[in-house]
Amino acid sequence: MKEAHDKEVIWDSVCLLWSIWCCRNNVLFRNELFTVDNALFYFAGLRSLVKNGKWKSGGDKGEGGMGGACVADKGSASFIFQKDGLGDDGRAPWVFITDGAWCENTRKGVAAWARVGGRQRERVSQVVEAKASSATLVEVKAGILVLLRAVSNNVKELCIQTDSAVFVQGAKKPSSVWPTLQAALEDFCLLCNVLFNYVKLVKVSRNDVRAAHDIARAVLRDL
């Protein structure tokens, strides 16, 4: 028992140090600010890889650089990540709407999401970083916040609605976008890969994400 516990502590330490190193690289090479959320995101992903025995292989990579199957719906209006044989089992997934607000002059951004359906209604916003490089980056960060919220509730299947076509198309192929946005999309894909069975990202109209949009705009005005 003690040997198993010591091994667990060692792996936790390795994952934590590697997470800090990843965040350090983002600060130096991607001009991002260090946040606790980002560090915890990397830690959760790495720890899951270790527990599932995928530290070395990481699983087979499909489109978007993720394991399992990555399928684009007809019309290219949505992006689906689904692990082989898992997810989409007929149960209604958690559904979130996401949006972001960004000021070109101050470069400040606010990401927001709202959970729709179900008994519990949630609405959350968060200042993404002091200097966000684009509005799309803020919207991708909103998607990452949703994934972190789902993880904390042990939810394995979910649907994310966004009005950003660039977010949806970029999730299919992160290498097709500019470097700063690519880094955020790769983070989004990594989290889908290691912690979820089924994630559907859907392009909807601005009116459909109005609740999240209004939250983000209201917070941004006060910054």
Salt bridges, closest charged atoms under 4 A:
ASP6 OD2 - LYS2 NZ 3.02
GLU8 OE2 - ARG47 NH2 2.79
ASP12 OD1 - ARG47 NE 2.22
ASP73 OD2 - LYS200 NZ 3.70
ASP89 OD2 - ARG91 NE 2.85
ASP99 OD2 - HIS213 ND1 2.92
GLU122 OE2 - ARG149 NH2 2.32
GLU157 OE1 - ARG91 NH2 3.28
ASP163 OD2 - ARG206 NE 2.67
GLU186 OE1 - ARG30 NH2 4.00
ASP214 OD1 - ARG210 NH1 3.91
